[in-house]
Each structure stands twice: as C-alpha cells, then as structure tokens.
Amino acid sequence: MNIIKVSANSRTAAVAGAIAGVMREHRLAEVQSIGAGAVNQAVKAVILAKGYLVNDGIDIICVPEFVDVDIDGKVRTAIKLTITPRGEEPAQEAAKDILSE
C-alpha cells in the first residue's frame, strides 16, 4: 500500500477523495506530511474523508505519530496519520494487507 503524501499546496478535496478510495479498497490509509501547512491540509482532508465515508457505513479514526523520513540524504521528521475504521487495529490490518500481496 502506498503512503498518501500531502504538501501545503495539496487540494484538501483531492486528498480526501484519495483517503476515501483507499479506505474503501484496503480499509487502511496512511497519510504523511512535513511542515505545519502540510499537516493542516492533511487533517482537513481526513475530516472531509470522514464525511465522504459516512454514506458507506465506514466510521474512521485517525492515529497520529512522528516518523523519520530520508529526503535527499537528510532525515526529516514527518507526521504520519494512520486511518482505520473505528474498532479495527491498524497493525492487524497492515499485516493482512502484507500477507495478501
């Protein structure tokens, strides 16, 4: 599964649509952003995606964490948002996706 990368210039509706699509297909989405503007866009996209998924009966939760990423040989700290349906453990869903590929 690919990580949805968000920048400060990302369109929130487009990111929300990507999150909703990944959630419908894989039931697990990971969104990554670096910087205050990018994190702001990512969080707004998660909120929009929650609304997009309500008609599908999918109630999502978001678990934020820090991750280190290597960009052009430099380590940067990013915010990763792991999005799962309420009541499902992210680690269990990730394991299912890895085993099914």
Sequence and secondary structure as in RCSB ss.txt:
>XXXX:A:sequence
MNIIKVSANSRTAAVAGAIAGVMREHRLAEVQSIGAGAVNQAVKAVILAKGYLVNDGIDIICVPEFVDVDIDGKV
RTAIKLTITPRGEEPAQEAAKDILSE
>XXXX:A:secstr
   EEE TT  HHHHHHHHHHHHHHHS EEEEE SHHHHHHHHHHHHHHHHHHHTTT  EEEEEEEEEEEETTEE
EEEEEEEEEETT  HHHHHHHHHHH 
